[in-house]
Amino acid sequence: MGLLDKFRKGLEKSREAVWGRLAQAFSRQRLDDTVFDEMEEALLAADVGVETSVWLVEQVRKKAREQRIATPEELPALLQQAMEEALAGMDVTMRTAAAGPSLYLVVGVNGVGKTTTIGKLGHRLVQRGARVIFAAGDTFRAAAIEQLQAWGKRAGCDVVHHSQGADPAAVVYDAIAAAKARRADYILCDTAGRLHNKAHLMAELSKIHKVVSRELPGAPHEVLLVLDGTTGQNAMLQTKAFKEVVQVTGIAVTKLDSTAKGGVILPIVREFRVPVKWVGLGEGIDDLEPFDPSSFAHALCRS
C-alpha cells in the first residue's frame, strides 16, 4: 500500500467529516457565498479550529477569484493547495547526532499513546538496521515500565529501567551509558505525563535535559510531543501547555484512524509552527508513518 493510500485509509473518518459535508455544495451549479460558508462549517466540524478554518476559506476564495473559477467543482483542488500552504515550511525529518547515539525525549500527557509511539518508532528504526534502546523514564505511572518492556520485546529493542518511583534522570543516565557500551544508534526516552503539575513536570524534564546534554552533547536531538488525535481541540491546549514547559521540536499525532477530528493537525502546525513528524494511522506495529503534508491534504479533502 502506497503512502497516499495509507493516509486515505487512516483518515477515512476525518475525510468524511469534511467531504461528507461538502460533496453536495461542490456539486452545485453556482459558486456563491453559501458554498464558502458550508466549507467553513465542514472544516470546523473536522476540528480545524476557527482561526485556521477562516484562513483556509479565505485562501480558497482568493484562489478562486484569481483563477476566475465560476463553479464549485474545482474547489477541492484549491482547498488541498490551501491546506498544503498551511503546512508548508516545516521540517518533518528527525534530527540525528553527528556522532554517537541520537536521543529522543518523548513527552505528553498520560493516555495519549507515548509508550505505543516509542514502540512503533523503535520497530521502524530496527527495521532499518538500527540498534535501539528504550529508557523507561516514566517511573510514576503504574505498569508504565512493564508496558515499555513489552513493546521492547515486540520491537526488538533493549529496555533500561529502574523500579517504580525511581529518579527518571537516573534511568536516562543509565540508558545513555548502556547505549555507549552497546554502540546503540538511538535512545528513545519515555517520560511521565503529569501535566496537571507543571512545576513538578518542568523540574523533572529540566533535570533529564541537564543529564542528557552533559552526557551527550547536542542531546536531546528531538523532543517529540505525542498528542491523541481523538481529543481534537484539546490537543491544541496540550501543545500550548507543553511548549511552555519544554522546547518541543516535533509532534506525533496518534489514533487518527479512530477519529473524525484529524483536521486538528492543521491549526497545530499553522498556529504553533511546530512540525508534525509522525502520525498513527492504525493499531498495527507498522502503522506509524512519517507525516506527509501532501498526502494528508489530499486524503482530507478529496473524495
C-alpha positions in Angstrom: 0.0 0.0 0.0 1.4 3.4 -1.0 1.7 6.3 1.4 -1.3 8.2 -0.1 -3.4 5.1 0.3 -2.3 4.7 3.9 -3.3 8.3 4.6 -6.6 7.9 2.8 -7.4 4.7 4.8 -6.2 6.2 8.1 -8.1 9.5 7.7 -11.3 8.0 6.4 -13.4 9.3 9.3 -11.8 12.8 9.1 -12.3 12.9 5.4 -16.0 12.1 5.8 -16.2 15.0 8.3 -15.0 17.3 5.5 -16.1 15.7 2.3 -19.3 14.3 3.6 -20.5 17.8 4.3 -19.0 19.4 1.1 -19.9 16.9 -1.6 -23.4 18.5 -2.1 -22.0 22.0 -2.0 -19.3 21.2 -4.5 -21.9 19.7 -6.9 -23.9 22.9 -7.2 -24.0 24.9 -10.4 -23.1 28.3 -8.9 -20.2 29.4 -6.8 -21.5 31.8 -4.1 -21.1 32.7 -0.5 -23.2 29.8 0.6 -20.6 27.4 -0.7 -17.8 29.1 1.2 -19.9 29.2 4.4 -20.5 25.5 4.2 -16.8 24.9 3.6 -16.0 26.8 6.8 -18.7 24.7 8.7 -17.2 21.5 7.4 -13.7 22.5 8.5 -14.9 23.4 11.9 -16.6 20.0 12.2 -13.3 18.3 11.5 -11.7 20.3 14.4 -9.7 22.6 12.2 -10.5 25.4 14.6 -12.0 28.9 13.9 -8.8 30.8 13.0 -7.4 28.3 10.6 -10.8 27.4 9.1 -11.4 31.1 8.3 -7.9 31.4 6.9 -8.3 28.3 4.7 -11.6 29.5 3.3 -10.2 33.0 2.5 -7.3 31.3 0.7 -9.7 29.2 -1.4 -11.9 32.3 -2.1 -8.8 34.3 -3.2 -7.5 31.5 -5.4 -11.0 31.0 -7.0 -11.2 34.8 -7.7 -7.7 34.9 -9.2 -8.3 31.9 -11.4 -11.8 33.1 -12.4 -13.4 29.9 -11.2 -17.2 30.1 -11.5 -18.3 26.6 -10.4 -17.7 24.8 -7.1 -16.4 21.6 -8.7 -12.9 23.0 -8.9 -12.7 23.9 -5.2 -11.4 20.6 -3.8 -8.1 21.1 -5.6 -7.9 24.7 -4.2 -8.7 23.5 -0.7 -5.9 21.0 -1.0 -3.5 23.6 -2.1 -4.5 25.9 0.8 -4.0 23.0 3.3 -0.6 22.3 1.9 0.3 26.0 2.2 -0.8 25.9 5.9 1.6 23.0 6.5 4.4 24.4 4.4 7.9 25.3 5.6 8.0 22.7 8.4 11.0 20.3 8.5 9.4 16.9 9.2 12.7 15.0 9.2 14.1 13.7 12.5 17.3 15.2 13.7 20.2 12.8 14.4 23.5 13.1 16.2 26.7 13.8 14.2 28.4 11.0 16.1 27.2 8.5 18.8 23.6 7.7 19.6 20.7 10.0 18.9 18.5 10.7 21.9 14.8 11.4 21.5 12.8 12.6 24.5 9.1 11.6 24.2 6.6 13.7 26.2 2.9 14.0 26.5 0.0 13.5 29.0 -0.9 10.1 30.2 -3.1 8.1 27.8 -2.1 9.7 24.5 0.0 6.8 23.3 3.5 7.8 24.3 4.7 4.3 25.0 3.0 2.8 21.9 4.6 5.5 19.8 8.0 4.7 21.2 7.4 1.0 20.5 6.4 1.7 16.9 9.2 4.1 16.2 11.7 1.7 17.7 10.4 -1.0 15.5 10.7 1.2 12.5 14.3 2.1 13.3 15.2 -1.6 13.9 13.7 -2.5 10.6 16.2 0.0 9.0 19.0 -1.9 10.7 19.5 0.4 13.8 20.2 -0.7 17.3 17.7 1.0 19.7 17.5 1.3 23.5 14.3 2.4 25.3 14.7 4.3 28.6 11.7 3.7 30.9 11.7 7.2 32.3 8.0 7.1 33.3 8.6 5.8 36.8 5.5 7.4 38.2 2.6 5.6 36.4 1.8 2.1 37.5 2.7 -0.5 34.8 4.4 2.0 32.6 7.7 0.1 32.9 6.1 -3.2 32.1 4.3 -1.7 29.1 7.5 -0.4 27.7 9.3 -3.7 28.3 6.5 -5.5 26.4 7.0 -3.1 23.4 10.8 -3.5 23.7 10.4 -7.3 23.3 8.0 -6.9 20.4 10.1 -4.3 18.6 13.5 -5.9 19.2 14.8 -3.1 21.4 16.7 -3.3 24.7 15.0 -1.6 27.7 16.8 0.2 30.5 14.7 0.6 33.6 14.7 1.0 37.4 11.9 0.3 39.8 8.7 2.3 40.0 9.2 5.6 41.8 12.9 5.9 40.8 14.6 9.1 39.6 13.8 9.4 35.8 17.0 11.2 35.2 19.0 8.3 36.7 17.2 5.9 34.3 18.1 8.1 31.3 21.7 8.3 32.6 22.0 4.5 32.7 20.4 4.3 29.2 23.0 6.6 27.8 25.8 4.6 29.4 24.2 1.4 28.0 23.9 2.9 24.5 27.5 3.9 24.5 28.6 0.4 25.7 26.4 -1.4 23.2 27.1 1.0 20.4 23.4 1.7 20.0 22.2 4.2 17.4 19.1 5.6 19.2 17.8 6.1 22.7 14.1 6.7 23.0 13.2 8.0 26.4 9.7 7.7 27.9 8.6 10.3 30.4 5.8 10.9 32.9 2.8 12.8 31.7 1.8 14.8 34.8 0.8 18.0 33.1 -1.6 18.9 35.9 1.5 19.7 38.0 3.5 21.8 35.6 6.1 22.8 38.2 6.9 19.2 39.0 7.0 18.2 35.3 9.2 21.1 34.4 11.7 20.3 37.2 11.7 16.6 36.1 12.2 17.4 32.4 14.8 20.0 33.3 16.8 17.5 35.3 16.7 15.0 32.5 17.7 17.7 30.0 20.8 18.5 32.1 21.8 14.9 32.3 21.4 14.2 28.5 23.1 17.4 27.5 26.1 16.6 29.8 26.4 13.0 28.7 25.6 13.5 25.0 26.5 16.9 23.6 23.7 18.2 21.5 21.1 16.0 23.1 18.1 15.7 23.2 18.2 15.7 19.4 14.4 15.7 19.4 11.7 16.5 21.9 8.7 14.7 20.5 5.3 15.7 21.8 2.7 12.9 21.5 -0.9 14.0 21.0 -4.1 11.9 20.9 -5.9 12.8 17.6 -9.3 11.8 19.1 -9.2 14.7 21.6 -9.5 17.3 18.8 -9.1 20.9 20.0 -7.8 19.6 23.4 -4.7 18.7 21.6 -4.2 22.4 20.9 -4.3 23.1 24.6 -1.8 20.3 25.3 0.6 21.7 22.7 0.4 25.2 24.2 1.0 23.8 27.7 4.0 21.6 26.8 5.6 24.4 24.8 5.6 26.4 28.0 7.4 23.6 29.8 9.8 22.2 27.2 11.2 23.1 23.8 9.1 20.8 21.6 10.8 20.1 18.2 8.2 17.8 16.7 4.8 16.2 17.2 3.4 12.7 16.8 -0.4 12.5 16.4 -1.9 9.1 17.4 -5.2 7.3 16.8 -6.1 9.3 13.6 -7.8 6.2 12.3 -10.3 6.3 15.2 -11.4 9.9 14.9 -13.1 12.4 12.7 -11.0 15.2 14.3 -7.8 14.7 12.3 -8.1 18.2 10.9 -6.7 19.5 14.2 -3.2 18.9 12.7 -3.7 22.0 10.5 -4.1 24.6 13.4 -1.4 22.8 15.4 1.1 23.4 12.7 -0.1 26.7 11.4 -0.6 28.4 14.8 2.2 26.9 16.8 4.7 26.5 14.0 5.8 23.1 15.3 6.1 20.3 12.7 4.0 17.1 12.9 6.6 14.4 12.2 4.7 11.2 12.8 1.1 10.1 12.6 -0.6 6.9 13.9 -2.9 5.6 11.1 -3.8 2.2 12.7 -3.2 -0.1 15.6 -0.6 -2.3 14.0 3.1 -2.0 14.8 3.7 -0.8 11.2 1.0 1.9 11.3 3.2 4.8 12.5 4.0 6.8 9.4 6.2 9.9 8.7 3.9 12.8 8.2 3.5 13.9 4.6 1.6 17.2 4.1 0.6 16.5 0.5 -0.8 13.1 1.3 -2.6 14.4 4.4 -4.2 17.3 2.5 -5.2 15.1 -0.4 -6.7 12.4 1.9 -8.7 15.0 3.9 -10.4 17.0 1.1 -10.7 14.7 -1.9 -13.5 12.1 -2.3 
